[in-house]
Each structure stands twice: as structure tokens, then as C-alpha cells.
Amino acid sequence: MFAPVESCVACEPQDVDNPAVAAVYEHWLERARGRWAPAWRDIEIMALPTPLLPYVIVCDVVEGGDLVYRYWGRGHTAYHNTDYTYKPLSVMSPDWIRELLRSQYGQVIEARKPLVFETRYFGVERPLYSTRLPLSNDGNDVTGIFGVAERSGVSEDLAKWVYANERSAG
């Protein structure tokens, strides 16, 4: 597993009892209009519950298999101390976050369906729920990922853990 990740389990959105997951999944289903995935142009981020907006991400699958962030919510900027808008996943640091995200996005691309990742971190009581939903601008391929990381309370706990462990390792 990726440090400081204890476990990361993929599940179906309808199997997760979490209001943030439900809101994002319902929006995605509504925008898909019966298709296997909506296009990016069908998504209306501002229709999501306001508390989720800072934690929205949208990335495009680009030639060569990398992903480039089209939209990077300010909550992620505050957590990562970097705005990754228009930057590829391949430049994200630290390595463990980049590899965790690469794994999650890869599973969604391969499965061609929405997945929710319940990630548990060492020393953090609450799990982080990351909803990852495929987008298809051409109706055939996964051309992007739309998602929300529901961070209520997890960011603060994880930041404390990372800070404490970096200090003890340093």
C-alpha cells in the first residue's frame, strides 16, 4: 500500500452510505441520461451541494496515458499547498499521493464505471471517501474523470499525522 495509506478499497457508489457520495453519483447519473457516462460538457459542478465544491476535481485522459487536471477545487489546493489546474498527474508530489491517484483513476478507466474509494490512513480514525466517475466526450472511451474527495475531518487528522511522522523521520 502507499504510505501513509493503511487500506484503499473500491466499491460501487450505491453501496456507500455517505451523503456526499450520493449527491455526486446522483448528479452523474442524471447527466448521463441513460448513457454509460456523460460528457464533460454535461456536468454542472455548481449544481452540487456547496460544501462539496472545494473538493471537486476533473481531469482529462491525455495521449500517453497521463491525466491533466482541468479543474482542481480550492480545498485540494489548501490541502496539497499547490494548485494542479492544467498540470499533469505525473508532476504531483509526494510520490505516494500520485501513485494512489494513478491507481484509482486507472481502476475507473479500466472498469468504465463509477467507483468510490474508501481510504483509511494510519493514525486517522475516519476514512476518506473519494468518488471517481468516468466521463466520455466521444461516447466510446473514458476521456476524463470527474470526482469529489469527501474530506470532512479527514484532512485535518491526516495533516497532523503527516506532520508528526515527517518530524520524527527528519
C-alpha positions in Angstrom: 0.0 0.0 0.0 1.0 3.6 -0.3 2.4 5.4 2.8 0.6 6.6 5.0 -2.3 4.6 3.5 -3.5 1.6 5.6 -6.0 0.4 3.0 -7.9 1.6 -0.1 -11.0 -0.4 -1.1 -13.0 0.3 -4.3 -16.8 -0.1 -4.1 -19.9 0.8 -6.0 -21.3 4.2 -5.2 -24.8 2.8 -4.4 -23.2 0.6 -1.7 -21.7 3.6 0.2 -23.8 5.3 2.9 -22.4 8.8 2.6 -24.4 11.9 1.5 -21.5 13.4 -0.4 -21.1 10.2 -2.4 -24.8 10.0 -3.1 -25.0 13.6 -4.2 -22.2 13.3 -6.7 -23.3 9.9 -8.0 -26.9 11.1 -8.5 -25.7 14.2 -10.4 -23.5 12.0 -12.6 -26.4 9.6 -13.3 -28.8 12.4 -14.1 -26.2 14.0 -16.5 -25.5 10.6 -18.2 -29.1 10.5 -19.4 -29.0 6.7 -19.8 -25.6 6.6 -21.4 -22.7 4.7 -19.8 -21.0 8.0 -19.0 -21.8 11.7 -19.5 -19.5 14.0 -21.4 -17.6 16.8 -19.5 -20.0 19.4 -21.1 -22.9 17.7 -19.4 -21.6 18.1 -15.9 -22.8 21.2 -13.9 -20.4 21.5 -11.0 -22.4 24.4 -9.5 -25.4 22.1 -9.2 -23.6 20.1 -6.5 -24.1 20.9 -2.8 -22.0 23.9 -2.0 -19.8 22.3 0.7 -18.5 19.8 -1.9 -17.4 22.4 -4.5 -13.9 22.9 -3.0 -13.2 19.2 -3.3 -14.2 18.7 -6.9 -11.7 17.5 -9.5 -12.0 17.0 -13.2 -9.1 15.6 -15.2 -8.7 14.7 -18.9 -7.1 11.5 -20.1 -4.4 12.6 -22.5 -2.3 10.8 -25.1 0.3 8.6 -23.5 -1.9 7.7 -20.6 -1.3 10.7 -18.3 -4.1 12.8 -16.8 -4.3 16.6 -16.8 -6.4 18.4 -14.2 -8.9 20.6 -16.0 -10.5 21.6 -12.6 -8.8 21.5 -9.2 -11.0 22.6 -6.3 -9.6 25.1 -3.8 -10.0 22.6 -1.0 -7.4 20.4 -2.7 -5.1 23.4 -3.2 -5.3 24.2 0.5 -4.5 20.5 1.4 -1.7 20.0 -1.2 -0.4 23.6 -1.0 -0.4 23.5 -4.8 -2.9 24.3 -7.5 -2.7 21.5 -10.0 -5.1 23.1 -12.5 -3.8 22.4 -16.0 -1.0 20.3 -14.6 -0.5 16.6 -15.3 -0.8 14.0 -12.6 2.8 12.9 -13.4 4.2 16.0 -11.7 2.2 15.6 -8.4 4.1 15.1 -5.2 4.6 13.4 -2.9 5.0 10.2 -4.8 2.6 8.2 -2.6 -0.3 10.6 -3.4 0.5 10.5 -7.2 0.6 6.7 -7.2 -2.6 6.4 -5.1 -4.5 8.7 -7.5 -3.0 6.9 -10.6 -4.3 3.6 -9.2 -7.8 5.0 -8.5 -8.1 6.7 -11.9 -6.7 3.6 -13.6 -9.3 1.4 -12.0 -12.1 3.7 -13.1 -10.8 3.8 -16.7 -10.4 0.0 -16.8 -13.9 -0.7 -15.2 -15.6 2.1 -17.3 -17.9 2.8 -14.4 -18.1 4.9 -11.2 -16.1 3.8 -8.2 -15.8 5.0 -4.7 -12.6 4.5 -2.8 -12.7 4.2 0.9 -9.2 5.1 2.0 -8.0 4.5 5.6 -4.9 6.2 6.8 -2.6 5.1 9.6 -3.5 7.1 12.8 -6.6 8.6 11.3 -10.0 7.4 12.6 -12.3 8.5 9.8 -11.9 7.1 6.2 -11.7 9.4 3.2 -14.3 8.7 0.5 -13.2 9.6 -3.0 -15.9 9.3 -5.7 -14.4 8.8 -9.1 -16.7 8.8 -12.1 -15.8 8.4 -15.8 -16.5 11.0 -18.5 -16.8 10.2 -22.2 -16.7 13.1 -24.7 -16.9 10.7 -27.6 -19.3 8.1 -26.3 -16.7 5.3 -26.6 -13.7 5.9 -24.4 -13.1 7.2 -21.0 -11.8 10.7 -21.8 -11.9 12.1 -18.3 -12.6 11.6 -14.6 -15.0 13.7 -12.5 -14.7 13.3 -8.8 -15.1 14.6 -5.3 -13.0 13.7 -2.2 -15.2 14.0 0.8 -12.7 15.3 3.4 -14.9 16.2 6.4 -12.4 16.0 9.3 -10.0 13.7 7.5 -7.8 16.4 6.0 -7.0 17.9 9.5 -6.3 14.5 11.0 -4.2 13.3 8.1 -2.2 16.6 8.1 -1.4 16.1 11.8 -0.3 12.5 11.1 1.9 13.5 8.1 3.5 16.4 10.1 4.2 14.2 13.1 5.7 11.5 11.0 7.8 13.8 8.9 9.2 15.4 12.0 10.1 12.0 13.6 11.7 10.8 10.3 13.6 14.1 9.8 
